[in-house]
Amino acid sequence: MLVVGELINASRKPIAEMIEAQDADAIKKVAREQRQAGADYIDVNAGIFVGKEADYLKWLVQNVQEVVDCPCCIDSPDPKAIEAALTVHRGVAMINSISLEKQRYDALLPVISGTDLKVVALCMSDDGMPETTDDRLKIAEKLINGLTRANIPLDNIYVDPLVQPVGTKDTFGIEFLNAVEAIMTGFAGVHTICGLSNISYGLPARKFLNQTFAVMAIAKGLDALIINPLDQRMMACITAAETLAGRDKYCTNYLKAYRKNKFDF
């Protein structure tokens, strides 16, 4: 399971304040904690700062990579901000995200075309948010075909089928899960990813719902998550779910986690 640490996002008030104050030590601490907790990528987002996003993204990438030995997930729909961040990024970044919305797609495709970047392909189009499995599959197919024609390897494509709050429609959870399974079986070589916290929006005991949903998604084949890696129970659920889904040879990762007391909450 590939884990993207989601915490350095300017939509979170404490992070926005750190960015505005240029508090490098505070940002580095958040990055370091996420990496130590098991994050493979550190998401960086400065999207609320209109006109300053490019400069702030560069600053975030530089400070994060000063203290962690992993790449960043550069989180922006703005190709100029992404290009700026890439000028200082070390290693292979992940770009979050391209969608089938024409303006976003046309602007971002030239930036990622022919590169070795990892790319999140978000199942969103100009027709709005998909509600059914079929809606998601139609968008996913067009995105995958367009990206491969742009010389993006299948292994670098992470399809995000788009999680929507189950509190607003009781089929949103199962439609997402079925889409994950269909994408993973129908498009051999691609990956699936999501930021799953939207599933519990507006409901109580959100962490519990998110943890349960992660396990269900892993059982359907999901192989990457954008989450808070400091949530110990979530990380333990991921380890256990991968073991039970047959994705942990000889239960090696499960046993390592147990020996490191990862299941003590």
C-alpha positions as CSV (number, residue, x, y, z in Angstrom):
1,M,0.0,0.0,0.0
2,L,1.3,3.4,-1.0
3,V,0.5,6.0,1.6
4,V,0.4,9.8,0.8
5,G,0.5,11.9,4.0
6,E,-2.2,14.5,3.7
7,L,-1.5,16.9,6.5
8,I,0.5,19.7,4.8
9,N,-2.6,21.2,3.2
10,A,-3.3,24.9,3.4
11,S,-7.0,24.3,3.8
12,R,-6.1,23.3,7.3
13,K,-5.9,26.5,9.4
14,P,-2.8,25.6,11.4
15,I,-0.9,24.7,8.2
16,A,-2.1,28.0,6.4
17,E,-0.8,29.9,9.4
18,M,2.6,28.1,9.2
19,I,2.9,28.9,5.5
20,E,1.9,32.6,5.9
21,A,4.4,32.9,8.8
22,Q,7.1,31.0,6.7
23,D,7.6,28.8,9.8
24,A,9.9,26.3,8.2
25,D,10.6,24.4,11.5
26,A,6.9,23.7,12.0
27,I,6.4,22.5,8.5
28,K,9.4,20.3,8.8
29,K,8.1,18.8,12.0
30,V,4.8,17.8,10.3
31,A,6.6,16.3,7.3
32,R,9.0,14.4,9.6
33,E,6.2,13.0,11.7
34,Q,4.3,11.7,8.7
35,R,7.4,10.1,7.2
36,Q,8.2,8.4,10.5
37,A,4.6,7.1,10.7
38,G,4.9,5.4,7.3
39,A,4.1,7.9,4.6
40,D,5.7,7.2,1.2
41,Y,4.8,10.6,-0.2
42,I,4.2,13.9,1.5
43,D,1.4,15.9,0.0
44,V,2.0,19.7,-0.3
45,N,-0.8,22.1,-1.0
46,A,-0.9,25.9,-0.9
47,G,-4.1,26.3,-3.0
48,I,-5.8,28.9,-0.8
49,F,-3.0,31.5,-1.5
50,V,-4.2,32.9,-4.8
51,G,-1.3,34.7,-6.6
52,K,1.3,33.2,-4.2
53,E,0.7,29.5,-4.7
54,A,3.6,28.8,-6.9
55,D,6.1,30.5,-4.5
56,Y,4.6,28.8,-1.5
57,L,4.6,25.4,-3.2
58,K,8.3,25.7,-4.0
59,W,9.0,26.7,-0.4
60,L,7.0,23.7,0.9
61,V,8.8,21.2,-1.3
62,Q,12.2,22.6,-0.3
63,N,11.5,22.5,3.4
64,V,9.8,19.1,3.3
65,Q,12.6,17.5,1.3
66,E,15.3,18.9,3.7
67,V,14.1,16.6,6.4
68,V,12.5,13.5,4.7
69,D,13.9,11.0,2.3
70,C,10.8,10.6,0.1
71,P,9.1,12.5,-2.8
72,C,6.2,15.0,-2.6
73,C,2.7,14.7,-3.9
74,I,2.3,18.2,-5.5
75,D,-1.3,19.0,-4.9
76,S,-2.6,21.7,-7.3
77,P,-4.7,22.0,-10.5
78,D,-2.5,25.0,-11.6
79,P,0.2,23.9,-14.1
80,K,2.3,27.0,-13.4
81,A,2.4,26.2,-9.7
82,I,3.2,22.6,-10.4
83,E,6.0,23.6,-12.8
84,A,7.5,25.9,-10.2
85,A,7.4,23.2,-7.5
86,L,9.0,20.7,-9.9
87,T,12.0,23.0,-10.4
88,V,13.1,22.3,-6.8
89,H,11.8,18.8,-6.3
90,R,14.2,15.9,-5.9
91,G,13.2,12.5,-7.2
92,V,10.0,11.5,-8.9
93,A,7.0,13.6,-7.7
94,M,3.4,12.7,-7.8
95,I,1.0,15.2,-9.4
96,N,-2.4,15.6,-7.8
97,S,-4.4,15.8,-10.0
98,I,-5.5,15.8,-13.6
99,S,-9.2,15.3,-14.4
100,L,-11.4,15.2,-17.5
101,E,-12.5,18.8,-17.0
102,K,-11.4,20.3,-20.3
103,Q,-9.7,23.4,-19.0
104,R,-7.8,21.5,-16.3
105,Y,-7.0,18.6,-18.6
106,D,-5.7,20.8,-21.5
107,A,-3.6,22.9,-19.1
108,L,-2.0,20.1,-17.2
109,L,-1.4,17.5,-19.9
110,P,1.6,19.3,-21.5
111,V,3.3,19.5,-18.1
112,I,3.2,15.8,-17.4
113,S,3.3,14.4,-21.0
114,G,6.3,12.2,-21.6
115,T,7.7,12.5,-18.1
116,D,8.2,9.9,-15.4
117,L,5.9,11.7,-12.9
118,K,3.3,9.8,-11.0
119,V,-0.1,11.2,-11.9
120,V,-3.4,11.1,-9.9
121,A,-6.2,10.8,-12.5
122,L,-9.4,12.2,-10.8
123,C,-12.7,10.9,-12.0
124,M,-14.3,14.2,-12.6
125,S,-15.5,15.8,-15.8
126,D,-17.3,18.9,-17.1
127,D,-20.6,17.0,-16.5
128,G,-19.9,17.1,-12.7
129,M,-19.2,14.5,-10.1
130,P,-19.9,10.8,-11.1
131,E,-22.5,9.0,-9.0
132,T,-22.4,5.5,-10.3
133,T,-19.8,2.9,-11.0
134,D,-20.4,3.2,-14.8
135,D,-20.0,7.0,-14.6
136,R,-16.6,6.5,-13.0
137,L,-15.5,3.8,-15.4
138,K,-16.3,6.0,-18.5
139,I,-14.2,8.8,-17.1
140,A,-11.4,6.5,-16.0
141,E,-11.2,4.9,-19.4
142,K,-10.9,8.3,-21.2
143,L,-8.3,9.5,-18.7
144,I,-6.2,6.4,-18.9
145,N,-6.3,6.4,-22.7
146,G,-5.4,10.1,-22.9
147,L,-2.5,9.7,-20.4
148,T,-1.0,6.6,-22.1
149,R,-1.2,8.4,-25.5
150,A,0.8,11.2,-23.8
151,N,3.5,8.6,-22.9
152,I,2.6,8.2,-19.3
153,P,3.3,4.6,-18.3
154,L,0.3,2.7,-16.9
155,D,2.3,2.0,-13.7
156,N,2.5,5.8,-13.1
157,I,-1.3,6.3,-13.3
158,Y,-3.3,6.4,-10.1
159,V,-7.0,6.6,-10.8
160,D,-9.0,8.3,-8.1
161,P,-12.7,7.2,-8.5
162,L,-13.8,10.1,-6.2
163,V,-15.2,9.5,-2.8
164,Q,-18.5,11.2,-2.0
165,P,-20.3,11.5,1.4
166,V,-22.4,8.4,2.1
167,G,-24.5,10.7,4.4
168,T,-25.9,12.5,1.3
169,K,-26.7,9.3,-0.7
170,D,-26.6,5.8,0.7
171,T,-25.2,4.2,-2.5
172,F,-22.1,6.5,-2.7
173,G,-20.0,4.1,-0.7
174,I,-20.7,0.9,-2.6
175,E,-20.6,2.6,-6.0
176,F,-17.1,3.8,-5.2
177,L,-16.0,0.4,-4.0
178,N,-17.4,-1.3,-7.1
179,A,-15.5,1.2,-9.3
180,V,-12.2,0.4,-7.6
181,E,-12.7,-3.3,-8.3
182,A,-13.7,-2.7,-11.9
183,I,-10.8,-0.4,-12.6
184,M,-8.3,-2.7,-11.0
185,T,-9.6,-5.7,-13.0
186,G,-10.3,-3.9,-16.2
187,F,-7.2,-1.8,-16.6
188,A,-4.3,-4.1,-15.7
189,G,-1.2,-2.2,-14.6
190,V,-2.9,1.0,-13.3
191,H,-3.3,1.9,-9.7
192,T,-6.2,3.3,-7.7
193,I,-6.0,6.0,-5.0
194,C,-8.3,8.1,-3.0
195,G,-8.6,10.6,-0.2
196,L,-11.3,8.7,1.7
197,S,-12.3,11.1,4.5
198,N,-15.1,12.5,2.4
199,I,-17.1,9.3,2.9
200,S,-17.9,10.2,6.5
201,Y,-18.6,13.9,6.0
202,G,-21.5,15.1,8.2
203,L,-21.6,11.9,10.3
204,P,-20.4,11.1,13.8
205,A,-17.5,8.9,14.6
206,R,-15.8,9.8,11.4
207,K,-12.5,8.1,12.1
208,F,-14.2,4.8,12.7
209,L,-16.1,5.1,9.4
210,N,-12.9,6.1,7.5
211,Q,-11.0,3.1,8.9
212,T,-13.8,0.7,8.0
213,F,-14.1,2.1,4.5
214,A,-10.3,1.8,4.0
215,V,-10.4,-1.9,4.8
216,M,-13.3,-2.4,2.4
217,A,-11.6,-0.5,-0.4
218,I,-8.4,-2.5,0.1
219,A,-10.4,-5.7,-0.2
220,K,-11.6,-4.4,-3.6
221,G,-8.0,-3.8,-4.8
222,L,-7.3,-0.2,-3.8
223,D,-3.5,0.1,-3.6
224,A,-2.8,3.8,-2.6
225,L,-4.4,6.1,0.0
226,I,-4.2,9.8,0.8
227,I,-4.6,9.8,4.6
228,N,-3.4,11.1,7.9
229,P,-0.6,8.6,8.7
230,L,-0.5,9.7,12.3
231,D,-3.8,7.9,12.8
232,Q,-2.3,4.7,14.3
233,R,-5.5,2.7,14.0
234,M,-5.9,3.6,10.4
235,M,-2.3,2.5,9.6
236,A,-2.9,-0.8,11.6
237,C,-6.1,-1.4,9.7
238,I,-4.3,-1.0,6.4
239,T,-1.6,-3.5,7.4
240,A,-4.2,-6.0,8.5
241,A,-6.4,-5.6,5.5
242,E,-3.5,-6.1,3.1
243,T,-2.5,-9.2,4.9
244,L,-6.1,-10.6,4.8
245,A,-6.4,-9.6,1.1
246,G,-3.3,-11.8,0.2
247,R,-1.0,-8.9,-0.5
248,D,1.5,-9.6,2.3
249,K,3.6,-12.7,1.5
250,Y,4.1,-14.9,4.5
251,C,2.4,-12.1,6.6
252,T,5.8,-10.4,6.7
253,N,4.6,-6.8,7.1
254,Y,1.9,-7.8,9.6
255,L,4.5,-9.6,11.8
256,K,6.9,-6.7,11.5
257,A,4.2,-4.2,12.6
258,Y,3.3,-6.5,15.5
259,R,6.9,-6.6,16.7
260,K,7.1,-2.8,16.5
261,N,3.9,-2.6,18.7
262,K,2.0,-0.9,15.8
263,F,-1.3,-2.6,17.1
264,D,-1.1,-1.0,20.6
265,F,-3.5,1.9,20.7
